Amino acid sequence: MTAPDFLPFARPQIDSATIEAVGRVLASGWITAGPKVLEFEARLSDFFGGRPVRAFANGTASMEVALRLAGVGPGDEVITTPLTWVATANVIVAVGALPVFVEIDPRTRNIDLAAAAAAITPRTKALMPVFLAGLPVDMDGLYELAHRHGLRVVEDAAQAIDSRWNGRPIGAFGDLVSFSFQANKNITCAEGGCLVVNTADEARRSERLRLQGVVRSGSDGMDVEEPGGKSNLTDINAVIGLHQLEGLQAVTRRRAELAEMYFAAGQRAGLESLGIELPLRSSASGPMTNWHMFQVLLPEARLRGGRGAAMEDLRAAGIGTGVHYPAVHLFTFYRSQGWRPGMLPHAERVGRSILTLPLYPSLREEDIERVCTRLALVCQSLLR
Ligand SMILES: *Cc1c(COP(=O)(O)O)cnc(C)c1O
């Protein structure tokens, strides 16, 4: 008998046409930002209903540029969620502003908009929601709150490509919307990102901020009015993204099928009776997730060795899992800004107990059965 395949929690899917297209770019004599980036931006703009889009080297850079476009700087506060990849908070710090973490809704695991409303002060400049695992927040409520207080919105939609709100893709409406095409995301450029903006002016300023602030004129003129960074995408990465974008619909459909298989297999394995919480199911109206991740909450306080022991036992059984994410406000740097354990109990509990299970298009139904059966066994054996 051979051991079953190791199942990672995520796995990029790159076909041979993509590999050949990357080879053609490498052989073309033009390998950095060029025609493939322009084509990628055009296809993304089509997807987002014609809104202007600019590509970036990664989603962190596109979020930082979004904050600059929103006029966020020293002395400003940005309200966000602690249950995110730390990039969200780090870019707020990078532009000199203060991240204000508020509580999450433990069912959606996203920012609680009532808590966000309660945290608004005269210094608040922007709201920065994150769509964890691809699940949008209440977008009507979000923009109603922003408009009522004259706030900009920077959506960290890094995980939310092809997620929908009342049938419309995230990014096709709203204020500044940032996506990531890092290797684990639903579509990837290996590394990459993009920013959806409102106007041609914002698009031009995005171009300047992603390349040193340089403005060219005539055949030899160059000027810088506002220094920028260096975060352009390359044609090598863009051509990967172009191929991935063509497969996006199929990827989203497959992920939804796999999520349904998880709910069914999870029920057969009795996960909920072991105290394991499953993610929220999407409905046809309102928020529709792209199932970027399938995440459960473990009864970690009742497990000998906690979540770490469960992860080790799963790994030994050939099942890779991930933690997305520990609550950001408890990291040493953010504690130095005054954040303490106990301030955001829902986020802290979810951060301690959340576990990402394998989910990617080539996963099979029998793999999901195996993950759920083993997860139940592991928790049973560790429960005190
Ligand atoms: C991936 C991710 C980012 C950052 O994207 P990079 O492309 O890795 O810079 C930001 N926020 C969230 C929620 C992410 O998942």
The ligand as a Gaussian input file, in Angstrom:
#p B3LYP/6-31G(d) Opt

LIG

0 1
 C       -2.371000      38.223000       0.026000
 C       -2.949000      39.296000       0.872000
 C       -2.426000      40.604000       0.892000
 C       -1.140000      41.029000       0.263000
 O       -0.940000      40.659000      -1.012000
 P        0.559000      40.428000      -1.549000
 O        0.340000      40.288000      -3.008000
 O        1.080000      39.197000      -0.895000
 O        1.354000      41.640000      -1.206000
 C       -3.087000      41.568000       1.631000
 N       -4.188000      41.280000       2.327000
 C       -4.701000      40.051000       2.359000
 C       -5.945000      39.812000       3.140000
 C       -4.085000      39.012000       1.641000
 O       -4.614000      37.784000       1.701000

